[in-house]
Amino acid sequence: MFLIFGLAPIIYSVYIAFFNWDALGTQEFIGIQNFIDLVADDRFWNALYNTIDIWLLSTIPMLILSIGLAAILHNPHLRGSTFWRTILLVPNITSVLAIAIVFGQLFGRDFGMVNLVIGALGFDHIDFIQGTTSSHIAIASMIVWRWTGYNALIFLAAMLAIPGELYESASLDGANKWKQFRYVTLPSLRNTITFVLIVGTIGGLQVFAEPLILGGSYNGGDSGQFSTLTLFLFDQAFVAYKWGYAAAVGIMITVIVAIVSFINFVITRRLAGDGK
Amino acid sequence: MSSIVKEQTRPKANKRPKWQKMGAGGYIVLALVTFLSLFPFYWMFIVASNGTDEISKIPPTLLPGPRFFTVVSHVYEALPQFNQALINTVYVGTIVAVAQVFFSAIAGFAFAKLNFRGQKFMVLFVILTMMLPSQLGIIPLYMLMSNLGFINSLNALIIPALVTAFGVFWMRQVIDAQVPNELLESASIDGAGVFRVYWSLVLPIIAQSSFVLGLFSFLATWNDFLWPLLVLQSPENFTAQVAVNQLKSSYAIDYALNMGGAFLSTAPLIVLFIFVGRRLVRGVMDGAVKG
């Protein structure tokens, strides 16, 4: 079952990437022509830039916030810890659709809450949806909202698994709160950080639902300002019906995910490792 | 280290005077997070109960208004099949949840406790598929569904979701951690067959975790958006998410209507969450990679 519906499509996908294949029935072997076209396609590079920008804008704040929250929840003196933990999971169970509708309104140009605050602080309203970076911020904020609590729980579970003796000996050595966090907690979280980053990369580089709903179509905004790689894939597959070309986009996404995950892996090893 | 040393440090650890007292700052942060987490739901209701005009004022209203049932009736006018969509969603979600638990537990049990040829390779393989972006396979999957005649049928949502790499992997971890080998050995010495061991020993032990996996599958199915949008065409087959998305395409931007739909499609989940939230939290934390 799993082989048929999980794996076979992926292998088949690699196969059709080498064809000029459309939904009407054209099937013509063209070798790596799809990939050559792709590299020359501005829309692909635009989507790649947008995807990476959104990924950076969402992953970094999410990681910092979730580790910080986990550190607060890790405190043994905290009251009502079950309640706080449960609240953290609420955003994660909501549908992206519902949230994108709400956030789309909150980030609206004229009457969105975010702009009302910006206006009240004396700045000009920002047209979040029309701008490139600003629309990325709007999309990233949805991702951060959705995943910070979930990841905080993951980090909390990892923190609870750290032996208490480590903290005791650290405090006997005169380490303050921050030093304990820096030299005991962070290094112990190394594997968890790698795990969260890689999962976040796989998800983040495939982001599509938020921009799809925000823009209402597969082009990712009027000038493609928040078109992402996956949106581009769907645009090619189910609007233009160029299945071979879309499959080539899919393979590029996979390659990029693999590269970025590997870089993450190396960086986290470095960063968290030197605390020892 | 001897056990005496450990016992001496225990009571001290409970007081823990030196490291981290819980200050007011922590509670303020948590309260803020709670506010931010819940606000979008509240806002959904505010907009849906006030109408677009009311929130397009400066400052906008922050209190529930009287128009909620009007907006709900508008949603039902625009989407006559909305109840059917909710039923479809529950139907697909339940089948997927039960099937995932059943199949993932069998496969997970085989991977965790049985020895067979190529076991390690297959586990690695499952993990590898988890890493691959699902979009890579979506075009062939669409072609396959179209060849099977499942386009515009709920089968297209159910069949590919019966087993997932994630479920198998999760169950493997759970069974590995929760089912002791000695128990299985003594059962097989007593002459119980593999399936009997699975049914009467393994399943009861992992019941709690199975429930959590089932819930996650149900939630994922409920919230899945793109695949149903691609394969479902006629309104009587829509899931709740696809139906709510119709509100967006048929009217320019009627926020009250959209948020009304979003609220109606989210409210059942919130109610469910009130009952099972704590278990889900435990499930997430049990499944975390530690250290």
Boltz contact constraints between the chains, C-beta under 6 A:
constraints:
  - contact:
      token1: [A, 1]
      token2: [B, 162]
      max_distance: 6.0
  - contact:
      token1: [A, 1]
      token2: [B, 163]
      max_distance: 6.0
  - contact:
      token1: [A, 2]
      token2: [B, 163]
      max_distance: 6.0
  - contact:
      token1: [A, 5]
      token2: [B, 160]
      max_distance: 6.0
  - contact:
      token1: [A, 6]
      token2: [B, 129]
      max_distance: 6.0
  - contact:
      token1: [A, 9]
      token2: [B, 137]
      max_distance: 6.0
  - contact:
      token1: [A, 9]
      token2: [B, 140]
      max_distance: 6.0
  - contact:
      token1: [A, 9]
      token2: [B, 141]
      max_distance: 6.0
  - contact:
      token1: [A, 10]
      token2: [B, 136]
      max_distance: 6.0
  - contact:
      token1: [A, 10]
      token2: [B, 137]
      max_distance: 6.0
  - contact:
      token1: [A, 12]
      token2: [B, 140]
      max_distance: 6.0
  - contact:
      token1: [A, 13]
      token2: [B, 136]
      max_distance: 6.0
  - contact:
      token1: [A, 13]
      token2: [B, 137]
      max_distance: 6.0
  - contact:
      token1: [A, 13]
      token2: [B, 140]
      max_distance: 6.0
  - contact:
      token1: [A, 72]
      token2: [B, 26]
      max_distance: 6.0
  - contact:
      token1: [A, 75]
      token2: [B, 20]
      max_distance: 6.0
  - contact:
      token1: [A, 75]
      token2: [B, 22]
      max_distance: 6.0
  - contact:
      token1: [A, 76]
      token2: [B, 16]
      max_distance: 6.0
  - contact:
      token1: [A, 77]
      token2: [B, 22]
      max_distance: 6.0
  - contact:
      token1: [A, 78]
      token2: [B, 22]
      max_distance: 6.0
  - contact:
      token1: [A, 84]
      token2: [B, 30]
      max_distance: 6.0
  - contact:
      token1: [A, 85]
      token2: [B, 281]
      max_distance: 6.0
  - contact:
      token1: [A, 86]
      token2: [B, 277]
      max_distance: 6.0
  - contact:
      token1: [A, 86]
      token2: [B, 278]
      max_distance: 6.0
  - contact:
      token1: [A, 86]
      token2: [B, 281]
      max_distance: 6.0
  - contact:
      token1: [A, 87]
      token2: [B, 34]
      max_distance: 6.0
  - contact:
      token1: [A, 87]
      token2: [B, 37]
      max_distance: 6.0
  - contact:
      token1: [A, 89]
      token2: [B, 280]
      max_distance: 6.0
  - contact:
      token1: [A, 89]
      token2: [B, 281]
      max_distance: 6.0
  - contact:
      token1: [A, 90]
      token2: [B, 37]
      max_distance: 6.0
  - contact:
      token1: [A, 91]
      token2: [B, 37]
      max_distance: 6.0
  - contact:
      token1: [A, 93]
      token2: [B, 219]
      max_distance: 6.0
  - contact:
      token1: [A, 93]
      token2: [B, 269]
      max_distance: 6.0
  - contact:
      token1: [A, 93]
      token2: [B, 273]
      max_distance: 6.0
  - contact:
      token1: [A, 94]
      token2: [B, 266]
      max_distance: 6.0
  - contact:
      token1: [A, 95]
      token2: [B, 223]
      max_distance: 6.0
  - contact:
      token1: [A, 95]
      token2: [B, 241]
      max_distance: 6.0
  - contact:
      token1: [A, 97]
      token2: [B, 225]
      max_distance: 6.0
  - contact:
      token1: [A, 97]
      token2: [B, 241]
      max_distance: 6.0
  - contact:
      token1: [A, 98]
      token2: [B, 262]
      max_distance: 6.0
  - contact:
      token1: [A, 98]
      token2: [B, 266]
      max_distance: 6.0
  - contact:
      token1: [A, 101]
      token2: [B, 258]
      max_distance: 6.0
  - contact:
      token1: [A, 101]
      token2: [B, 262]
      max_distance: 6.0
  - contact:
      token1: [A, 102]
      token2: [B, 40]
      max_distance: 6.0
  - contact:
      token1: [A, 102]
      token2: [B, 43]
      max_distance: 6.0
  - contact:
      token1: [A, 102]
      token2: [B, 44]
      max_distance: 6.0
  - contact:
      token1: [A, 105]
      token2: [B, 255]
      max_distance: 6.0
  - contact:
      token1: [A, 111]
      token2: [B, 56]
      max_distance: 6.0
  - contact:
      token1: [A, 153]
      token2: [B, 284]
      max_distance: 6.0
  - contact:
      token1: [A, 153]
      token2: [B, 285]
      max_distance: 6.0
  - contact:
      token1: [A, 154]
      token2: [B, 288]
      max_distance: 6.0
  - contact:
      token1: [A, 157]
      token2: [B, 285]
      max_distance: 6.0
  - contact:
      token1: [A, 157]
      token2: [B, 288]
      max_distance: 6.0
  - contact:
      token1: [A, 158]
      token2: [B, 288]
      max_distance: 6.0
  - contact:
      token1: [A, 158]
      token2: [B, 290]
      max_distance: 6.0
  - contact:
      token1: [A, 161]
      token2: [B, 290]
      max_distance: 6.0
  - contact:
      token1: [A, 161]
      token2: [B, 291]
      max_distance: 6.0
  - contact:
      token1: [A, 164]
      token2: [B, 13]
      max_distance: 6.0
  - contact:
      token1: [A, 167]
      token2: [B, 19]
      max_distance: 6.0
  - contact:
      token1: [A, 171]
      token2: [B, 18]
      max_distance: 6.0
  - contact:
      token1: [A, 171]
      token2: [B, 19]
      max_distance: 6.0
  - contact:
      token1: [A, 177]
      token2: [B, 20]
      max_distance: 6.0
  - contact:
      token1: [A, 180]
      token2: [B, 19]
      max_distance: 6.0
  - contact:
      token1: [A, 188]
      token2: [B, 291]
      max_distance: 6.0
  - contact:
      token1: [A, 191]
      token2: [B, 289]
      max_distance: 6.0
  - contact:
      token1: [A, 192]
      token2: [B, 289]
      max_distance: 6.0
  - contact:
      token1: [A, 195]
      token2: [B, 289]
      max_distance: 6.0
  - contact:
      token1: [A, 206]
      token2: [B, 133]
      max_distance: 6.0
  - contact:
      token1: [A, 206]
      token2: [B, 135]
      max_distance: 6.0
  - contact:
      token1: [A, 209]
      token2: [B, 225]
      max_distance: 6.0
  - contact:
      token1: [A, 230]
      token2: [B, 135]
      max_distance: 6.0
  - contact:
      token1: [A, 233]
      token2: [B, 135]
      max_distance: 6.0
  - contact:
      token1: [A, 237]
      token2: [B, 139]
      max_distance: 6.0
  - contact:
      token1: [A, 243]
      token2: [B, 139]
      max_distance: 6.0
  - contact:
      token1: [A, 246]
      token2: [B, 139]
      max_distance: 6.0
  - contact:
      token1: [A, 247]
      token2: [B, 139]
      max_distance: 6.0
  - contact:
      token1: [A, 250]
      token2: [B, 135]
      max_distance: 6.0
  - contact:
      token1: [A, 250]
      token2: [B, 136]
      max_distance: 6.0
  - contact:
      token1: [A, 253]
      token2: [B, 133]
      max_distance: 6.0
  - contact:
      token1: [A, 254]
      token2: [B, 133]
      max_distance: 6.0
  - contact:
      token1: [A, 254]
      token2: [B, 136]
      max_distance: 6.0
  - contact:
      token1: [A, 257]
      token2: [B, 133]
      max_distance: 6.0
